[in-house]
């Protein structure tokens, strides 16, 4: 889109969608919400039409007039088709999985289409010049998924902001678009800092040296598999013996628990501390070492597993942020 | 926003193919090397897309473009003008294919492809060409749709069907624009006239010219008479008058223009309307003698009518004629002198023969009669006369004695001049065929004819047609009767005992005539006439704009409402639709699925009640469950598999 049309569209959208965020799902794309404007290709097409008309007049070509008018009408009709390609779609927000800062966050939209098939419907973040769009076809009489990938810059709760649903199908002469502003957020964990190094075993207090080390195969018992258990915990031999899906449990044979302590990281800035703690959380999970997390005002007792990990990472992600807004 | 990924093999193939279709009619006019460059560029581009190669750099492209321009200059000796312009446009657009790197480049090629379609109309505006170009536009729009299908590869149907619908929906609005858009009479600037040969009469005649024309079945003009069509023997369509004898043949004098024809009418006026096919000359044709002149025509002293501009588009004019007349009965010898000159160096025997005849028959009337008898006795009418040498009239009159109308008219006029009787050759068309479907008289190129006029004291210029003496059938019943079956059309007519082909030919001609009237010949005048028909005389542009806006509103708005109404209908998914069809098929065998019955329960019932269908139905229903409750909404293959299975299902 040209600078002018981009600016114009921003003005129109600012004026039209004042104070509509966040919206309650589903958002149905009605004619009130759909905007349409010629694309740069569309303007070029209009220029070619003028050339065709001049040639027809000059060479007295009646069939040239017919061709010119057929194409002009086609252009006009394509506007309706482009509009129709968005009209009546119902948009629902989908689930968003947490991610790490520096990684990509995937926001999902579920789009229900009660009418004819739609093609090449795009979604991108509104009001961003170089926002990368994602395209999808929407099957008739059913629902389809569109997911938008956005780079997560920093920890916290990242809102996906207002999204632009748009299309230029079928002939690319018009750009039809609509905004949806759901309250969709993605939890962004701090970016793990490998510089943290090995787990801070010496920093765990009494230092009696009977702490299990990574790769310890001594397990205490087998228990039934629970959601969230990692693959590494699964007792594959037991599974092979057809004893069912069992998980190796590493008992707290050690008297000293591993505490990941914010306060212990002296000499680092707040974000650096969080990044190191995040790295250790992941390392501890990998090494199957139970760990606890201590942040100023927050203490999570030592444990292991998916749920524990997610809880710790969430505290790290949101630490010190008001309303969870990204730092 | 959308980059090079749009240039997939399928998209490029479509674009190259569409270009091939639109260029094809030009190939007959292009230099062979230009066609070869186009073909090579298309193939090269396709190869690049197929193998994911890089497009050639600007140095290579610049070199090729320069070579093409140089070649064009060598071929046409200029770089501006219609022919060379069209050629350069075609070749450069083919080269642009190679320079195409982004979707935007492809758009440029497609839109200029529409312009290429228009250039075809410079050479032909027939129904066939119109339909062919419509197909080309369809292909281009289908290609355009392919480029705008960003995330998925469309099937052939996915391209052609929406493109076809889009065009069909545009037709009402196109018709409104065509008739109501204010027409300006072109050209806006002077068009360089390239030598474009069209069949038709020329400003000179030597033996063989008209017989060449006679083999063309092309329509010269169509005529609509206000009353009855006159007798065939009166249908002499006067065209170029050739007064100058020049050895081998006859040429035109530069006759002065006159304000009006002066003559004494001896019969009532016949009124009619002529619609002429373009022939790139200024001749206008009318029955001998035209009584009134169309507005943009001028008259010449020897009773010729000329258009002020060459007729390079369909031209229609209303005119009247008096079939019996007396002209220039009182001309002075000085005025007539130029019709007595002849080239004394050629055809000595003919000249001697003329002088000898004059002495034998001092009365010109008796002389004419005697010559007619001679033609009738000794000469044979043929479309394929033998070639003649340096003294063609001598060889014809005293040697071959086989000739066509130009031989008879040319030799007769020369003899008359040698005998001291003022004479001239008149060319034009003779006869015509009434199309019973359109009730119009159709005059074809094959009816081109040459006859003579001689001047006699007190009687003025009289038409004498020596061909009539040789072959009265030619004048009474037309060309095909005089020559027997000639050409495709006449053979066809001959073989067509039931008359079906003939009536088809008449219908096709009538359709062409309507096409010419309402499409090709629809111009500013016709538009004004149409508004007069609506009861708006002297329409101004404001009224026309109002009508146009109103028309577009009705046609576009109406079509839009229909489209939106269709869009607002709820659709079932193809999977559900196919499943319902499948259930209905079993339902016809008496096993009706209850509304609350799930597919698995239904299958169980089929197993019990229609075991012969069970095996097939199980496949279908398993596929349905896989498609309907697929883990991913984007799982296209399971949906496709189910729809195929359901479609193939046949209840035993």
Interface residues (C-beta under 8 A of the other chain):
Chain A: X1 X41 X44 X45 X48 X51 X52 X54 X55 X56 X57 X58 X59 X60 X61 X62 X63 X64 X65 X66 X67 X68 X69 X70 X71 X72 X73 X74 X76 X77 X78 X80 X81 X84 X87 X88 X113 X114 X115 X116 X119 X120 X122 X133 X135 X136 X137 X139 X140 X141 X142 X143 X144 X145 X168 X169 X170 X171 X172
Chain B: X1 X104 X107 X108 X111 X112 X114 X115 X117 X118 X121 X122 X125 X129 X130 X133 X134 X137 X141 X144 X145 X147 X148 X149 X150 X151 X152 X154 X162 X163 X166 X167 X169 X170 X171 X172 X173 X174 X177 X178 X181 X184 X185 X186 X187 X188 X189 X191 X312 X313 X314 X519 X520 X521 X522 X523 X556 X559 X560 X563 X564 X566 X567 X568 X569 X570 X571 X572 X573 X574 X575 X576 X577 X632 X633 X634 X639
